[in-house]
Amino acid sequence: MRGERLRQTLRLYTILTSTKRTKYLQNKHIFGAIGENCNVMSRKIPLYAKLIKLGNNVRLASNVTFVTHDVTHVMLNANPTFNGKKFKEKIGCIEIQENVFVGAGSTILYGVRIGSNVIVGAGSLVNKDIPSNSVVGGGARQSYQYI
């Protein structure tokens, strides 16, 4: 799996236009779903990419990061305070519905659903669902929502 993901990422780096990169992602079924008229600027294939679903007319600016899992279980399992209790990796889907723009440098965490007709400002951390017809921006400590 790692080798295939690496090969696909390297292939994305050789594709010069975002339109062709998006077509490559669609044709190879790398994400769980990619709708029509989408545009993906990123050249990175996230881990568990099949858990990501993009609706129609989704635009992802440069350096948008999808985090479909966390690895805090590694740190917790190594901590003797928990007396051998084993924690599991958290994994979750990311769903982006129709007519969405995600600004450059944004990070979208697992278990998040972004509704239709949404704009996510550049550099945002999306750690909870965003309702349809919203404009949001900010990070974990601050967020602004305009409906």
C-alpha positions as CSV (number, residue, x, y, z in Angstrom):
1,M,0.0,0.0,0.0
2,R,2.8,2.4,0.9
3,G,4.6,1.8,-2.4
4,E,1.4,2.4,-4.4
5,R,0.6,5.6,-2.5
6,L,4.2,6.8,-3.1
7,R,4.0,6.0,-6.8
8,Q,0.7,7.8,-7.1
9,T,2.1,10.9,-5.3
10,L,5.2,10.9,-7.5
11,R,2.9,10.7,-10.6
12,L,0.9,13.7,-9.3
13,Y,4.1,15.7,-9.1
14,T,4.6,15.2,-12.8
15,I,1.1,16.4,-13.8
16,L,1.4,20.1,-14.3
17,T,-2.3,21.3,-14.2
18,S,-4.8,20.9,-11.4
19,T,-7.5,19.8,-13.9
20,K,-5.3,16.9,-15.1
21,R,-4.4,16.0,-11.6
22,T,-8.1,15.9,-10.6
23,K,-8.8,13.7,-13.6
24,Y,-6.0,11.3,-12.6
25,L,-7.4,11.1,-9.1
26,Q,-10.9,10.3,-10.5
27,N,-9.7,7.8,-13.1
28,K,-7.5,5.9,-10.6
29,H,-10.3,6.0,-7.9
30,I,-7.8,7.2,-5.3
31,F,-10.4,9.1,-3.2
32,G,-13.7,7.5,-2.1
33,A,-15.5,9.8,-4.5
34,I,-14.8,12.9,-6.6
35,G,-17.7,14.6,-8.2
36,E,-17.9,16.5,-11.4
37,N,-16.2,19.9,-12.0
38,C,-13.8,19.6,-9.1
39,N,-10.3,21.0,-8.9
40,V,-7.6,19.6,-6.6
41,M,-4.4,21.6,-6.4
42,S,-2.5,19.4,-3.9
43,R,-0.1,16.7,-5.1
44,K,-0.1,14.7,-1.9
45,I,-2.1,11.5,-1.5
46,P,-3.4,11.3,2.1
47,L,-3.3,8.2,4.2
48,Y,-6.7,6.3,3.9
49,A,-7.6,8.4,0.9
50,K,-10.7,6.2,0.2
51,L,-12.3,7.8,3.3
52,I,-12.5,11.2,1.5
53,K,-15.5,12.1,-0.6
54,L,-15.8,15.2,-2.7
55,G,-19.1,16.3,-4.1
56,N,-19.6,18.3,-7.4
57,N,-18.0,21.7,-7.9
58,V,-15.4,21.4,-5.1
59,R,-12.3,23.5,-5.3
60,L,-9.3,22.7,-3.1
61,A,-6.5,25.3,-3.1
62,S,-2.8,24.6,-2.6
63,N,-1.6,22.7,0.4
64,V,-5.0,21.6,1.7
65,T,-4.3,18.7,4.1
66,F,-6.7,15.8,4.8
67,V,-6.1,14.0,8.1
68,T,-8.2,10.9,8.1
69,H,-6.6,9.5,11.3
70,D,-4.6,10.4,14.4
71,V,-1.7,8.7,16.0
72,T,-2.1,9.7,19.6
73,H,-2.6,6.0,20.5
74,V,1.1,5.5,19.8
75,M,2.0,8.0,22.5
76,L,-0.7,6.8,24.9
77,N,0.2,3.1,24.5
78,A,3.9,3.9,25.3
79,N,3.0,5.8,28.5
80,P,3.4,3.6,31.7
81,T,0.7,5.8,33.5
82,F,-2.0,3.8,31.7
83,N,-0.9,0.5,33.2
84,G,-0.9,-1.4,29.9
85,K,-4.3,-0.2,28.7
86,K,-4.3,-0.2,24.9
87,F,-5.7,2.6,22.9
88,K,-6.8,2.3,19.2
89,E,-6.0,4.5,16.3
90,K,-8.9,6.9,15.5
91,I,-9.9,6.9,11.9
92,G,-12.8,8.7,10.2
93,C,-14.3,9.9,7.0
94,I,-14.1,13.4,5.5
95,E,-17.1,14.4,3.4
96,I,-17.2,17.6,1.4
97,Q,-20.6,18.3,-0.3
98,E,-21.3,20.4,-3.4
99,N,-20.2,23.9,-4.2
100,V,-17.3,24.2,-1.7
101,F,-14.1,26.1,-1.8
102,V,-11.3,25.3,0.7
103,G,-8.6,27.9,1.0
104,A,-4.9,27.4,0.8
105,G,-3.1,25.8,3.7
106,S,-6.2,24.5,5.4
107,T,-6.3,21.3,7.3
108,I,-9.4,19.1,7.5
109,L,-9.6,16.5,10.3
110,Y,-11.2,13.1,10.3
111,G,-14.9,12.8,11.1
112,V,-15.8,16.1,9.5
113,R,-18.6,16.8,7.1
114,I,-18.6,20.1,5.2
115,G,-22.1,21.1,3.9
116,S,-23.0,22.5,0.5
117,N,-22.3,26.1,-0.5
118,V,-19.4,26.6,1.9
119,I,-16.2,28.7,1.8
120,V,-13.4,27.7,4.1
121,G,-10.8,30.5,4.6
122,A,-7.1,30.0,3.9
123,G,-5.1,28.5,6.8
124,S,-8.2,27.2,8.6
125,L,-8.3,24.1,10.8
126,V,-11.6,22.3,10.3
127,N,-12.2,20.1,13.3
128,K,-16.0,19.9,13.4
129,D,-18.8,19.8,10.9
130,I,-19.7,22.9,8.9
131,P,-23.3,23.5,8.0
132,S,-24.4,24.3,4.5
133,N,-24.4,28.0,3.3
134,S,-21.5,29.1,5.6
135,V,-18.3,31.0,5.3
136,V,-15.8,29.9,8.0
137,G,-12.2,30.7,8.8
138,G,-9.8,30.4,11.7
139,G,-8.0,27.7,13.7
140,A,-8.6,25.5,16.7
141,R,-8.8,28.4,19.1
142,Q,-10.9,30.8,17.0
143,S,-13.4,30.4,14.2
144,Y,-15.8,32.7,12.5
145,Q,-19.0,31.6,10.8
146,Y,-21.2,33.8,8.7
147,I,-24.5,32.5,7.5
